[in-house]
Amino acid sequence: MHRPLNAMFNQNAFKLGLFSPNCSGGMAVTTVPERWDASWANNLQLAQLADREGIEFLLPIARWTGYGGETDFQGDSLETVTWAAGLLAHTRRLSVFATAHASFMHPLLAAKQFATIDQLSGGRFGLNIVCGWNQPEYAMFGLNLPGDHATRYRYGQEWWEVIKKSWETTAPFDWDGEFFQLRGARCSPQPIGPGLPPLMNAGSSQEGREFAARNCDFLFTVMINPEQGRDEVARIKALAKAQFERELAVFTTTYVVCRPTQREAEEYHQHYAVACADTAAVERLMQLQGMYAQSFPQDMIDALRVQFAGGHGVYPLIGDPDHVANELARIHAAGYAGATLAFVNYLEELPYFAAEVLPRLEARGLRMPAAALPE
């Protein structure tokens, strides 16, 4: 059951969210002085701005250690569960997700935290489940990262099933599973309802996509370009329908450099993502995500290096407002239900995006004016 007051289920044909503002640098691996400062004050101001402009959601990265380099990219981050609670208490219609590493949180503790946030927000809370990939963060917690995706996703599946059962029954229950053995388990309070909070997962492996198809409302996937993405979206939606008889919305991730002219946008991208890239952090990030384990030609590695500096390796939207709006329309036409946005400095750049790009999307029938959306 979709929640009528959660913005993830509003009438906009193409949803928009802001990704990673809880982390220093956001998604831009750069040394420019205007790079994102992920202070609580900045995040609160950004959430309230997004709320006013009709942006549907904020999505954080659960980061526990940075990537080094001159800036220690993402080394300073706000913990996502308390971050979500605080922002939801100070906004009206925005959906805010917590990103939870299943291995770092006991499911009954997580269930109670999430239900409490859902209560205080009036049903605007969302949950992004992470089943694990970053070995240095597991080492921080004294845990061994399982060597195969299948084990990680079996753990995540059982973790979610414990939470879901604690939300769907008021009677204490016992649980005897592969990873959890519980006695008299329960969660009170429960989510405000109707239905459960929206659930998302980001996965590119077969196990990740099956996890999303079985459990989630939204799957986030990295897109090479809209044309290739069209076939990928169709395959993912067909998987959810055929194996689990479920509808699954597919989102992708982008970073935005929008300026009055194409030349200005490209010059700024060259400035922060090439001339002022935090090279050591870029190399570390690409290494951890396996870029150098692939047999890519050198020219592709060089292009990926710029894209990682520009926005963590996700799809770039670089240009004037017409170009950025056209690109978002192409993404929608490929079957994506929405996209996340990231900026070098969210507070400085979102107002221009909202003033210039959002009306162009409204003219295409992809979005409604913020004033027309429910409070």
The 8 nearest C-alpha neighbors of each residue, nearest first, counted from 0:
[[1, 194, 2, 193, 195, 192, 3, 196],
 [2, 0, 3, 194, 8, 193, 197, 195],
 [1, 3, 5, 4, 193, 0, 194, 8],
 [4, 2, 5, 1, 8, 9, 6, 193],
 [5, 3, 2, 6, 122, 123, 92, 373],
 [4, 6, 123, 7, 2, 3, 8, 94],
 [7, 5, 9, 8, 55, 94, 93, 4],
 [8, 6, 5, 9, 55, 94, 56, 14],
 [7, 9, 6, 5, 1, 3, 10, 2],
 [8, 10, 6, 11, 7, 5, 3, 372],
 [11, 9, 12, 8, 367, 372, 366, 6],
 [12, 10, 366, 13, 9, 367, 14, 365],
 [11, 13, 365, 366, 10, 14, 336, 364],
 [14, 12, 337, 336, 11, 365, 366, 331],
 [13, 15, 337, 11, 55, 336, 338, 12],
 [16, 14, 338, 337, 339, 54, 55, 13],
 [15, 17, 339, 56, 57, 55, 54, 340],
 [16, 18, 57, 340, 339, 341, 58, 56],
 [17, 19, 58, 339, 341, 59, 340, 20],
 [18, 20, 59, 25, 60, 21, 22, 58],
 [21, 19, 25, 22, 18, 37, 59, 42],
 [20, 22, 77, 19, 37, 76, 59, 42],
 [23, 21, 76, 73, 25, 37, 20, 19],
 [24, 22, 73, 37, 75, 36, 25, 35],
 [23, 25, 35, 27, 34, 26, 73, 72],
 [24, 26, 19, 20, 22, 23, 27, 35],
 [25, 27, 310, 311, 24, 341, 28, 19],
 [28, 26, 310, 309, 24, 29, 343, 308],
 [29, 27, 308, 277, 276, 72, 26, 309],
 [28, 30, 276, 277, 27, 31, 275, 271],
 [29, 31, 275, 277, 276, 32, 70, 34],
 [32, 30, 33, 34, 29, 275, 271, 276],
 [33, 31, 34, 30, 35, 29, 36, 271],
 [32, 34, 31, 35, 344, 343, 36, 30],
 [35, 33, 343, 32, 344, 24, 31, 36],
 [36, 34, 24, 344, 25, 23, 343, 37],
 [35, 37, 23, 38, 24, 34, 41, 22],
 [38, 36, 23, 21, 22, 35, 20, 41],
 [39, 37, 41, 40, 36, 42, 21, 77],
 [38, 40, 42, 41, 43, 37, 77, 21],
 [41, 39, 43, 38, 42, 44, 37, 45],
 [42, 40, 44, 38, 39, 43, 45, 37],
 [43, 41, 45, 39, 44, 40, 46, 38],
 [42, 44, 46, 40, 45, 41, 39, 86],
 [43, 45, 41, 47, 42, 46, 48, 40],
 [44, 46, 42, 48, 43, 47, 346, 41],
 [47, 45, 49, 43, 48, 44, 50, 42],
 [46, 48, 50, 44, 49, 45, 90, 51],
 [49, 47, 45, 51, 50, 46, 44, 52],
 [48, 50, 46, 52, 54, 47, 51, 45],
 [49, 51, 47, 93, 48, 53, 52, 46],
 [52, 50, 48, 49, 53, 47, 369, 54],
 [51, 53, 49, 50, 369, 54, 48, 353],
 [52, 54, 369, 50, 51, 55, 49, 372],
 [55, 53, 49, 15, 52, 16, 56, 50],
 [56, 54, 6, 93, 15, 16, 53, 94],
 [57, 55, 16, 94, 95, 93, 54, 58],
 [56, 58, 17, 95, 16, 18, 96, 94],
 [57, 59, 18, 96, 17, 19, 95, 56],
 [60, 58, 19, 21, 18, 98, 79, 61],
 [59, 61, 19, 62, 98, 58, 21, 22],
 [62, 60, 98, 79, 59, 99, 63, 78],
 [61, 63, 60, 64, 76, 73, 65, 22],
 [64, 62, 136, 61, 65, 74, 76, 139],
 [65, 63, 74, 62, 136, 66, 73, 135],
 [74, 66, 64, 73, 71, 72, 67, 63],
 [65, 67, 72, 280, 71, 283, 284, 68],
 [68, 66, 71, 280, 65, 72, 69, 70],
 [67, 69, 280, 279, 71, 70, 277, 66],
 [68, 70, 71, 277, 67, 30, 279, 280],
 [69, 71, 72, 68, 30, 67, 277, 29],
 [72, 70, 67, 68, 74, 65, 66, 69],
 [71, 73, 70, 66, 74, 65, 24, 67],
 [74, 72, 23, 65, 22, 75, 24, 71],
 [65, 73, 75, 71, 64, 72, 76, 23],
 [76, 74, 23, 73, 22, 77, 65, 37],
 [77, 75, 22, 21, 23, 74, 73, 78],
 [76, 78, 21, 79, 82, 22, 75, 37],
 [79, 77, 82, 80, 81, 76, 61, 21],
 [78, 80, 82, 97, 81, 83, 98, 77],
 [81, 79, 97, 83, 82, 78, 84, 98],
 [80, 82, 84, 83, 79, 78, 85, 77],
 [83, 81, 79, 85, 80, 84, 78, 86],
 [82, 84, 80, 86, 81, 85, 95, 97],
 [85, 83, 81, 87, 82, 116, 86, 88],
 [84, 86, 88, 82, 83, 87, 81, 89],
 [87, 85, 83, 89, 88, 84, 43, 82],
 [86, 88, 84, 90, 89, 120, 85, 83],
 [87, 89, 85, 86, 90, 120, 84, 119],
 [90, 88, 86, 87, 85, 91, 47, 43],
 [91, 89, 87, 88, 47, 92, 86, 93],
 [90, 92, 93, 374, 50, 89, 87, 88],
 [93, 91, 374, 90, 50, 6, 94, 123],
 [92, 94, 50, 56, 55, 91, 6, 95],
 [95, 93, 56, 123, 6, 124, 55, 5],
 [94, 96, 57, 56, 124, 83, 125, 93],
 [97, 95, 125, 126, 58, 124, 83, 57],
 [96, 98, 80, 79, 126, 83, 127, 99],
 [99, 97, 127, 61, 79, 128, 59, 126],
 [98, 100, 128, 129, 101, 97, 127, 61],
 [101, 99, 129, 102, 103, 130, 128, 131],
 [100, 102, 103, 104, 130, 155, 99, 129],
 [103, 101, 100, 104, 130, 105, 131, 155],
 [102, 104, 100, 101, 105, 140, 99, 137],
 [105, 103, 101, 102, 106, 109, 100, 108],
 [104, 106, 108, 107, 109, 103, 101, 102],
 [107, 105, 109, 108, 158, 162, 110, 104],
 [106, 108, 110, 109, 105, 162, 111, 186],
 [107, 109, 111, 105, 110, 106, 112, 104],
 [108, 110, 106, 112, 107, 111, 113, 105],
 [111, 109, 107, 162, 113, 108, 112, 106],
 [110, 112, 114, 108, 109, 113, 186, 115],
 [113, 111, 109, 115, 110, 114, 108, 116],
 [112, 114, 116, 110, 115, 111, 109, 117],
 [113, 115, 190, 117, 111, 189, 116, 112],
 [114, 116, 118, 112, 113, 117, 111, 119],
 [117, 115, 113, 119, 118, 114, 84, 120],
 [116, 118, 114, 122, 124, 120, 115, 190],
 [119, 117, 115, 116, 191, 121, 120, 114],
 [118, 120, 116, 117, 121, 115, 88, 87],
 [121, 119, 117, 123, 122, 118, 87, 116],
 [120, 122, 118, 119, 123, 117, 191, 4],
 [121, 123, 117, 120, 124, 191, 5, 118],
 [124, 122, 94, 5, 120, 121, 117, 125],
 [123, 125, 117, 95, 122, 94, 96, 196],
 [126, 124, 96, 197, 196, 95, 198, 97],
 [127, 125, 198, 96, 97, 98, 199, 128],
 [126, 128, 98, 199, 200, 198, 97, 99],
 [129, 127, 99, 200, 98, 100, 126, 199],
 [130, 128, 100, 131, 99, 101, 127, 200],
 [129, 131, 155, 151, 101, 152, 100, 128],
 [132, 130, 129, 133, 100, 151, 144, 102],
 [131, 133, 134, 130, 144, 129, 137, 288],
 [134, 132, 136, 135, 131, 137, 287, 144],
 [133, 135, 137, 136, 144, 138, 132, 143],
 [136, 134, 138, 137, 133, 139, 64, 140],
 [137, 135, 139, 138, 134, 133, 63, 64],
 [136, 138, 142, 134, 140, 139, 135, 144],
 [137, 139, 141, 135, 136, 140, 142, 134],
 [140, 138, 136, 137, 141, 135, 142, 63],
 [141, 139, 137, 138, 142, 136, 103, 143],
 [140, 142, 138, 139, 137, 143, 136, 144],
 [143, 141, 137, 140, 138, 144, 139, 102],
 [142, 144, 145, 137, 138, 141, 134, 146],
 [143, 145, 134, 137, 146, 142, 132, 131],
 [146, 144, 147, 143, 151, 150, 148, 131],
 [145, 147, 144, 148, 150, 151, 143, 149],
 [148, 146, 149, 145, 150, 151, 144, 152],
 [147, 149, 151, 150, 152, 206, 146, 145],
 [148, 150, 152, 147, 151, 153, 206, 154],
 [151, 149, 153, 152, 148, 147, 154, 145],
 [152, 150, 148, 154, 149, 153, 130, 155],
 [151, 153, 155, 154, 149, 150, 156, 130],
 [154, 152, 156, 150, 155, 151, 149, 157],
 [153, 155, 151, 152, 157, 156, 158, 150],
 [156, 154, 152, 158, 153, 157, 130, 101],
 [157, 155, 153, 159, 158, 154, 152, 160],
 [156, 158, 160, 154, 159, 155, 161, 153],
 [159, 157, 155, 161, 156, 160, 106, 154],
 [160, 158, 162, 156, 157, 161, 163, 155],
 [159, 161, 157, 163, 162, 158, 164, 156],
 [162, 160, 164, 158, 159, 163, 165, 157],
 [163, 161, 159, 165, 110, 160, 164, 106],
 [162, 164, 160, 166, 165, 161, 159, 167],
 [165, 163, 167, 161, 166, 162, 160, 168],
 [164, 166, 162, 185, 186, 163, 167, 168],
 [167, 165, 163, 164, 189, 168, 162, 186],
 [166, 168, 164, 165, 163, 169, 189, 162],
 [169, 167, 170, 165, 166, 164, 171, 185],
 [168, 170, 171, 185, 167, 165, 186, 166],
 [169, 171, 168, 172, 185, 184, 183, 165],
 [172, 170, 183, 185, 184, 169, 173, 168],
 [173, 171, 183, 184, 170, 182, 174, 185],
 [172, 174, 182, 181, 183, 184, 175, 171],
 [173, 175, 181, 180, 176, 182, 172, 179],
 [174, 176, 180, 179, 181, 173, 177, 178],
 [177, 175, 179, 178, 180, 174, 157, 181],
 [176, 178, 179, 175, 157, 180, 154, 153],
 [177, 179, 176, 154, 180, 157, 175, 158],
 [180, 178, 176, 177, 181, 175, 174, 157],
 [179, 181, 175, 174, 176, 178, 182, 173],
 [182, 180, 174, 173, 184, 179, 175, 183],
 [183, 181, 173, 184, 174, 172, 180, 171],
 [182, 184, 171, 172, 173, 185, 181, 174],
 [183, 185, 172, 171, 182, 173, 181, 186],
 [186, 184, 171, 165, 183, 172, 187, 169],
 [187, 185, 165, 111, 188, 189, 166, 110],
 [188, 186, 189, 185, 111, 169, 114, 166],
 [187, 189, 186, 114, 115, 190, 111, 118],
 [188, 190, 114, 187, 166, 186, 191, 111],
 [191, 189, 114, 192, 117, 118, 195, 188],
 [190, 192, 118, 122, 117, 189, 193, 121],
 [193, 191, 194, 190, 195, 122, 2, 196],
 [192, 194, 2, 191, 195, 0, 1, 190],
 [193, 195, 192, 0, 1, 2, 196, 191],
 [194, 196, 192, 197, 193, 190, 0, 2],
 [195, 197, 125, 124, 198, 194, 126, 122],
 [198, 196, 125, 216, 126, 195, 199, 215],
 [197, 199, 215, 126, 216, 127, 125, 196],
 [200, 198, 217, 127, 215, 218, 216, 126],
 [199, 201, 218, 128, 127, 211, 219, 202],
 [202, 200, 219, 218, 220, 199, 203, 207],
 [201, 203, 207, 208, 204, 220, 200, 219],
 [202, 204, 207, 220, 208, 205, 201, 221],
 [205, 203, 207, 206, 202, 208, 148, 209],
 [204, 206, 208, 207, 209, 203, 202, 210],
 [207, 205, 209, 204, 208, 210, 149, 148],
 [208, 206, 202, 210, 204, 205, 209, 203],
 [207, 209, 211, 205, 210, 206, 202, 212],
 [208, 210, 212, 206, 211, 207, 213, 205],
 [211, 209, 207, 213, 208, 212, 206, 214],
 [212, 210, 215, 208, 214, 209, 213, 200],
 [211, 213, 239, 209, 210, 214, 208, 215],
 [214, 212, 210, 211, 243, 209, 215, 239],
 [215, 213, 211, 212, 210, 216, 198, 199],
 [216, 214, 211, 198, 199, 217, 212, 213],
 [215, 217, 198, 247, 199, 197, 248, 218],
 [218, 216, 199, 248, 215, 249, 247, 198],
 [217, 219, 249, 200, 201, 199, 211, 250],
 [220, 218, 201, 250, 251, 249, 200, 217],
 [219, 221, 251, 201, 202, 203, 222, 250],
 [220, 222, 251, 252, 313, 223, 219, 314],
 [223, 221, 224, 228, 251, 314, 220, 225],
 [222, 224, 314, 221, 227, 228, 225, 313],
 [225, 223, 222, 226, 227, 228, 314, 330],
 [226, 224, 228, 330, 227, 333, 229, 329],
 [227, 225, 228, 229, 224, 333, 230, 223],
 [228, 226, 229, 225, 224, 230, 231, 223],
 [227, 229, 225, 231, 226, 230, 222, 224],
 [230, 228, 333, 232, 226, 227, 231, 334],
 [231, 229, 233, 232, 228, 227, 234, 226],
 [230, 232, 228, 234, 233, 229, 235, 227],
 [233, 231, 235, 229, 234, 230, 228, 236],
 [232, 234, 230, 236, 231, 235, 237, 229],
 [235, 233, 237, 231, 232, 236, 238, 230],
 [234, 236, 238, 232, 237, 233, 231, 239],
 [235, 237, 239, 233, 238, 234, 247, 232],
 [236, 238, 240, 234, 235, 239, 241, 233],
 [239, 237, 235, 241, 236, 240, 242, 234],
 [240, 238, 212, 236, 245, 243, 237, 242],
 [239, 241, 244, 245, 237, 238, 243, 242],
 [242, 240, 238, 239, 244, 237, 243, 245],
 [243, 241, 239, 238, 240, 244, 213, 212],
 [242, 244, 239, 245, 240, 213, 241, 212],
 [245, 243, 240, 241, 242, 239, 246, 213],
 [246, 244, 240, 239, 243, 247, 212, 213],
 [245, 247, 240, 239, 248, 236, 244, 216],
 [246, 248, 216, 217, 236, 245, 239, 212],
 [249, 247, 217, 336, 216, 218, 250, 246],
 [248, 250, 218, 335, 217, 336, 219, 247],
 [251, 249, 219, 337, 338, 335, 336, 218],
 [250, 252, 338, 220, 219, 221, 222, 339],
 [251, 253, 339, 338, 313, 221, 314, 340],
 [254, 252, 314, 340, 313, 315, 339, 341],
 [253, 255, 341, 315, 340, 310, 316, 342],
 [256, 254, 316, 342, 317, 341, 257, 315],
 [255, 257, 317, 264, 316, 318, 258, 342],
 [256, 258, 318, 319, 264, 317, 255, 320],
 [257, 259, 264, 319, 260, 263, 318, 256],
 [260, 258, 319, 320, 261, 263, 257, 264],
 [261, 259, 319, 263, 262, 258, 264, 318],
 [260, 262, 318, 319, 264, 263, 265, 258],
 [261, 263, 265, 260, 264, 266, 318, 319],
 [264, 262, 266, 260, 261, 265, 258, 267],
 [265, 263, 258, 318, 261, 267, 262, 266],
 [266, 264, 268, 262, 267, 263, 269, 261],
 [265, 267, 269, 263, 268, 264, 262, 270],
 [266, 268, 270, 264, 269, 265, 263, 271],
 [269, 267, 265, 270, 266, 271, 272, 264],
 [268, 270, 266, 273, 267, 272, 271, 265],
 [271, 269, 267, 274, 268, 273, 272, 275],
 [270, 272, 275, 268, 269, 273, 29, 276],
 [273, 271, 309, 276, 308, 269, 268, 305],
 [272, 274, 269, 276, 275, 271, 270, 305],
 [273, 275, 270, 276, 271, 272, 269, 29],
 [276, 274, 271, 30, 273, 29, 272, 270],
 [277, 275, 29, 272, 273, 278, 308, 274],
 [278, 276, 29, 280, 28, 30, 279, 68],
 [277, 279, 281, 276, 280, 282, 68, 308],
 [278, 280, 68, 282, 281, 277, 283, 67],
 [279, 281, 68, 283, 66, 67, 282, 278],
 [282, 280, 278, 284, 279, 283, 308, 285],
 [283, 281, 279, 285, 280, 284, 286, 278],
 [282, 284, 280, 286, 281, 285, 66, 287],
 [285, 283, 281, 287, 286, 282, 280, 288],
 [284, 286, 288, 282, 290, 283, 287, 281],
 [285, 287, 283, 289, 284, 288, 290, 291],
 [288, 286, 284, 289, 285, 283, 133, 290],
 [289, 287, 285, 286, 290, 284, 291, 133],
 [288, 290, 292, 286, 287, 291, 285, 293],
 [289, 291, 285, 292, 293, 288, 286, 287],
 [290, 292, 293, 289, 286, 285, 294, 295],
 [291, 293, 289, 290, 294, 286, 295, 288],
 [294, 292, 291, 295, 290, 289, 296, 300],
 [295, 293, 296, 292, 291, 290, 297, 300],
 [294, 296, 293, 299, 300, 297, 291, 290],
 [297, 295, 299, 298, 300, 294, 301, 293],
 [298, 296, 300, 299, 301, 295, 302, 294],
 [297, 299, 301, 300, 296, 302, 295, 303],
 [300, 298, 302, 301, 297, 296, 303, 295],
 [299, 301, 297, 303, 298, 302, 304, 295],
 [302, 300, 304, 298, 299, 303, 297, 305],
 [303, 301, 299, 305, 304, 300, 298, 306],
 [304, 302, 306, 300, 305, 301, 307, 299],
 [303, 305, 301, 307, 302, 306, 300, 308],
 [306, 304, 308, 302, 303, 307, 272, 309],
 [305, 307, 312, 309, 303, 308, 304, 310],
 [308, 306, 312, 311, 304, 310, 309, 305],
 [309, 307, 28, 272, 305, 306, 310, 27],
 [308, 310, 272, 306, 27, 307, 305, 28],
 [309, 311, 27, 26, 307, 312, 254, 308],
 [310, 312, 307, 26, 313, 308, 27, 309],
 [311, 313, 307, 306, 310, 303, 314, 309],
 [314, 312, 253, 311, 252, 310, 221, 315],
 [313, 315, 253, 222, 254, 252, 223, 316],
 [316, 314, 254, 253, 317, 255, 313, 306],
 [317, 315, 255, 323, 254, 256, 318, 253],
 [318, 316, 256, 264, 255, 257, 315, 265],
 [317, 319, 261, 264, 257, 322, 323, 258],
 [318, 320, 260, 261, 258, 259, 322, 257],
 [321, 319, 323, 356, 322, 355, 324, 257],
 [322, 320, 324, 319, 323, 325, 356, 359],
 [321, 323, 325, 319, 320, 324, 318, 326],
 [322, 324, 326, 320, 325, 321, 316, 318],
 [325, 323, 327, 321, 326, 322, 356, 320],
 [326, 324, 328, 322, 323, 327, 321, 329],
 [325, 327, 329, 323, 328, 324, 322, 330],
 [328, 326, 330, 324, 329, 325, 331, 323],
 [327, 329, 325, 331, 326, 330, 332, 324],
 [330, 328, 332, 326, 327, 331, 325, 333],
 [331, 329, 327, 333, 225, 328, 332, 335],
 [330, 332, 335, 328, 333, 334, 329, 327],
 [333, 331, 329, 334, 330, 328, 335, 229],
 [334, 332, 229, 330, 331, 225, 335, 329],
 [335, 333, 332, 331, 229, 232, 336, 330],
 [334, 336, 331, 249, 250, 337, 333, 330],
 [337, 335, 13, 250, 249, 248, 331, 14],
 [338, 336, 14, 13, 250, 335, 15, 251],
 [339, 337, 251, 250, 15, 252, 14, 16],
 [338, 340, 16, 252, 17, 15, 18, 253],
 [341, 339, 17, 253, 254, 18, 16, 255],
 [340, 342, 254, 18, 255, 17, 26, 253],
 [343, 341, 345, 344, 255, 254, 348, 256],
 [342, 344, 34, 27, 35, 345, 341, 25],
 [345, 343, 35, 342, 347, 34, 346, 348],
 [346, 344, 342, 348, 349, 347, 343, 341],
 [347, 345, 348, 344, 349, 45, 350, 41],
 [346, 348, 344, 345, 349, 350, 351, 343],
 [347, 349, 345, 350, 351, 346, 344, 352],
 [348, 350, 352, 351, 345, 346, 353, 347],
 [351, 349, 353, 352, 348, 354, 347, 346],
 [352, 350, 354, 353, 349, 348, 355, 356],
 [353, 351, 349, 356, 355, 350, 354, 348],
 [354, 352, 350, 357, 351, 355, 356, 349],
 [353, 355, 351, 352, 350, 356, 357, 358],
 [356, 354, 352, 353, 320, 357, 351, 358],
 [355, 357, 352, 359, 320, 358, 324, 353],
 [356, 358, 360, 353, 359, 355, 361, 354],
 [359, 357, 361, 360, 356, 355, 362, 354],
 [358, 360, 362, 356, 361, 357, 324, 363],
 [361, 359, 357, 363, 358, 362, 365, 366],
 [360, 362, 366, 358, 364, 363, 359, 367],
 [363, 361, 359, 360, 364, 358, 365, 366],
 [364, 362, 360, 361, 365, 359, 366, 328],
 [363, 365, 361, 362, 366, 360, 367, 12],
 [366, 364, 12, 360, 13, 363, 361, 11],
 [365, 367, 361, 11, 364, 360, 12, 13],
 [366, 368, 361, 11, 369, 371, 372, 365],
 [369, 367, 370, 371, 366, 361, 372, 53],
 [368, 370, 53, 371, 372, 52, 367, 51],
 [369, 371, 368, 372, 53, 373, 367, 52],
 [372, 370, 369, 368, 367, 373, 374, 53],
 [371, 373, 369, 370, 374, 368, 367, 53],
 [374, 372, 371, 92, 4, 9, 370, 6],
 [373, 92, 372, 91, 4, 370, 371, 93]]
